């Protein structure tokens, strides 16, 4: 019986390059109940692929799917199909060609599968010479079991049978261990414990695990080992189930343009997971297409085994085709197009530029102009064209001047962006010498031209340059000019003529002269003819003279448009004359009051040079007579002498000693110089130790200035301290005025200026304001006792004696009498209050006073301006500036 849904697959093997046979082909299919076996029918479709359509001759019983699978449309009995075949038609949609095949159904034969057996090795008995028996196991080599990967057979599939010769006398149990059995991946192999048949439970994948190593065991029912374990090797046989995979999907390579045939480009590689030792993993390469197909469609070839791509044709030109794209195919089964699997990748080949194009000028002649005497000026830009790749050494232009510039006044650097040649002036050009230039320029590249390429006529051009005349500055010649003369030349003496010439020979211009730099203001120049004369006496010893040279700068200006000017330097070499008298050095010295040690070395100094200087003659004057009596002067050399005490003791102090010095000049000059000598007490080293007496005798100018500066600084510090103290007092008073009156429950009388201390700091006898009836007589303050902060200037006045205990109703009269006495007292301090009153009933001893009336009331003043001073003064304004209400 064939049940509905059972399938028979028609395997249409599509292969290229085979001839299609027309007609019919008979095939027989066997089926078992309850399902059909998978039996393949080979269709050769000539590469038509999906263009074939299958039709069933009996659609009521069988239908054919698009992939060629035959499916039973209903449950069928074999007896119903006996003698009847199924006709299947294959039709090409495009060419309308047809093929027929007949499928016959027969009863399958019952064939029992033969399973190979593996026996445990038998043991033989060996009798030794001593009569003992030894069992020896035979050394068998068990061949491996081969299993095809991706098998589509019915599982579990029986592989081999394990058998022991002891199975006949004992009931044995068989088992296997190892990866695939009881180890990961578990469950791939199982064994029937009774029969010993080893089976595989699912399809195997060689690319995952290529082989398995199992061990077979035989034990009795009690678990006793009856045989030694044997090793079983299961090899998974490879099938071509993996396509080649390229290492990269896109390959990039380069080759020089114009490369010769056979030049290596790149190597592409692919990998196949199938067994490389079989045809399944043996790959072959080929080029399917080339884009563009210029200049031919076969510019490259590939080694079918290694994947090495080389050139096979000449004519690679980057300027025409910069890049080629190749489709590379890798096929296994050694490239068999019928059975092999294939894959493709893309190879992109970029042509590298070589210098096969010369730079060519865009014009035969370029023109430019430049002002004379200008450097680093671009005269004109030279433009070229080059078909090579921009930015490469084969495109970058190099310009050379081959004629027209013998003195090297021009250079032509290259603009790195535009590749233009910048004709630049590098040396000044004189219009009076050259009015124009005609340069011949050639353009090359940074790298030489490729073999066989020659420079064209357009690689050479001419540059015409016109020089523009400009007004040039007059030039002094020589510059600097040197003159030599003696110092002391009198005023209005003529020195020399310092003139300049105008290089503009083709311009009629007038030159005028002026003085530009004369630090000592000794010279003047005639503006018309350049004659230089003195306006002061020249002095070689002037600080403006360096190394006997005096430098003055003069300017010459023409009347061109625009005017131009030049400068020249006059160097005057001044010769020395004997115009300076010698003087002593140093001008101050120290000497001990005792003769030993007491020598002073002095030196003669002269502003003149030899022979108007040394050797010098030193001499002490005859008058006053005590000079020669106390001192002696001994000449040491031509410039030095030694001064020492002649007497055994000289009182400490400061002495002015005149010394006469005469030089050796022609007409010698003599000078008397006073040497300031400090005579002091000395220690055993000859150093002064009694400096107080010398300082008492007189102070130097520097010491006096230092003392005055210290005094001024001290006065400034005192003044600043006083100002700071006053400012601090004002800030303290301001802070007291700014106290928020609402923070105090009392009506305060603010303290202005100095009005004594507070209530607790004043020595008041507050008992005067206590209830008179409650006061004790000995607590009444005696008349005439003042506050501690009062400053009495006269004897205390005699106030009228009041009764010790006035009537309570007389308190007002008591206050007015005290006020009147204070107003008439000339010795009372300037306070607005007399005493601090603390009696205001039975409440606080510092209660509020509603009002105080005195002869100096300020009730008629306007206090409204206090409202503008902020919230702290607004309360005060309300108290004093309010209305009667």
ZINORRA-V153196 format. One record per backbone hydrogen bond with DSSP energy under -0.5 kcal/mol. NH is the residue of the N-H (numbers start at 1). CO is the residue of the C=O. Records with the same first field share a line. If there is no record, write none. Layout:
# ZINORRA-V153196
NH=CO, CO
This chain:
# ZINORRA-V153196
2=76
3=1, 34
5=72
6=3
8=70
10=68
11=9
12=10
13=11
14=12
15=13
21=19
25=100
27=102
29=104
31=106
32=35
37=30
39=37
43=11, 41
45=43
48=45
51=48
52=49
53=91
55=89
57=87
59=56
61=58
62=58
63=71
65=63, 69
68=65
70=8
71=63, 69
72=6
73=61
74=61
76=2
80=77
81=77, 78
82=78, 79
84=81
86=103
87=85
88=86, 101
89=55
90=99
91=53
92=97
93=51, 91
96=92
99=90
100=23
101=88
102=25
103=86
104=27, 102
105=84
106=29
108=31
111=109
115=113
116=114, 159
118=161
120=163
124=136
126=134
128=126, 132
131=128
134=126
136=124
138=122
140=138
142=140
143=141
145=233
146=144
147=235
149=237
150=204
151=148
156=200
157=200
159=198
160=198
161=116
162=196
163=118
167=164
168=165
170=166
172=170
173=219
174=193
175=217
177=215
180=183
181=178
182=178
183=178
187=181
188=180, 185
189=180
190=199
192=197
193=191
196=192
198=160, 196
199=190
200=157
201=188
206=204
208=205
209=205
212=234
214=212, 232
215=177
216=230
217=175
219=173
220=224
221=171
223=220
226=218
227=218
230=216
232=214
234=212, 232
235=145, 233
236=210
237=147, 235
241=239
245=271
247=269
251=346
253=348
254=265
255=350
257=352
258=316
259=256
262=311
263=260
265=309
266=309
268=307
271=245
278=275
281=275, 278
282=279
283=281
284=331
285=304
286=329
288=286, 327
289=327
291=325
294=292
301=310
303=308
304=302
307=303
309=266
310=301
311=263
312=299
313=299
317=315
320=317
321=317
324=349
325=291
326=347
327=289
328=326, 345
329=286
330=343
331=284
332=341
333=279
334=279, 282
335=282, 332
336=333
340=336
343=330
345=328
346=249
347=326
348=251, 346
349=324, 347
350=253, 348
351=322
352=255
356=354
360=385
361=458
362=383
366=462
368=464
369=379
370=466
372=468
373=429
374=371
376=425
377=425
379=377, 423
380=423
382=421
385=360
392=389
395=392
396=392
398=444
399=412
400=442
402=400, 440
403=440
408=405
411=424
413=422
415=420
416=414
419=415
421=382
422=413, 420
423=380, 421
424=411, 422
425=377
426=409, 424
427=409
431=429
433=430
434=430
437=465
439=463
440=403
441=439, 461
442=400
443=459
444=398
446=393, 396
447=393
450=355
453=450
459=456
460=457
461=441
462=364
463=439
464=366
465=437, 463
466=368
467=435
468=370
472=470
475=501
477=499
480=569
481=569
483=571
485=573
487=575
488=538
489=486
492=534
493=490
495=532
496=532
498=496, 530
499=497
501=475
503=501
505=503
507=504
509=507
512=557
513=527
514=555
516=553
517=553
521=518
524=533
526=531
530=526
532=496
533=524
534=493
535=522
536=522
538=489
542=539
545=542
546=544, 549
547=545
549=546
550=572
552=570
553=517
554=568
555=514
556=566
557=512
558=564
559=510
562=560
566=556
568=554
570=552
571=481, 569
572=550, 570
573=483, 571
574=548, 572
575=485
579=577
583=605
585=603
589=676
591=678
592=597
593=680
595=648
598=595
600=643
602=641
603=585
604=639
605=583
612=609
616=638
617=662
618=616
619=660
621=658
627=624
628=624
629=625
630=626
631=627
632=644
634=642
636=640
637=640
641=602
642=634
643=600
644=632
646=630
647=630
650=593
653=679
655=677
657=655, 675
658=656
659=673
660=619
661=671
662=617
663=669
664=613
667=665
671=661
673=659, 671
675=657, 673
676=587, 674
677=655, 675
678=589
679=653, 677
680=591, 678
683=687
686=683
689=681
690=681
691=689
694=690
695=691
696=692
697=693
698=694
704=700
705=701
706=702
707=703
708=704
709=705
710=706
711=707
712=708
713=709
714=710
715=711
716=712
717=713
718=714
719=715
720=716
721=717
722=718
723=719
724=720
725=721
726=722
727=723
728=724
729=725
730=726
731=727
732=728
733=729
734=730
735=731
736=732
737=733
738=734
739=736
743=740
744=741
748=746
750=748
752=750
755=753, 756
762=758
764=762
766=764
768=765
769=766
770=767
774=771
775=771, 772
779=776
780=777
785=782
790=787
799=797
806=803
810=807
811=808
814=810
815=811
816=812
817=813
818=814
819=815
820=816
821=817
822=818
823=819
824=820
825=821, 822
826=824
828=825
831=829
837=835
840=838, 841
847=844
850=848
854=852
857=854
861=858
863=861
866=863
867=864
868=865
869=866
870=867
873=870
874=870
875=871
877=873
878=874
879=875
880=876
881=877
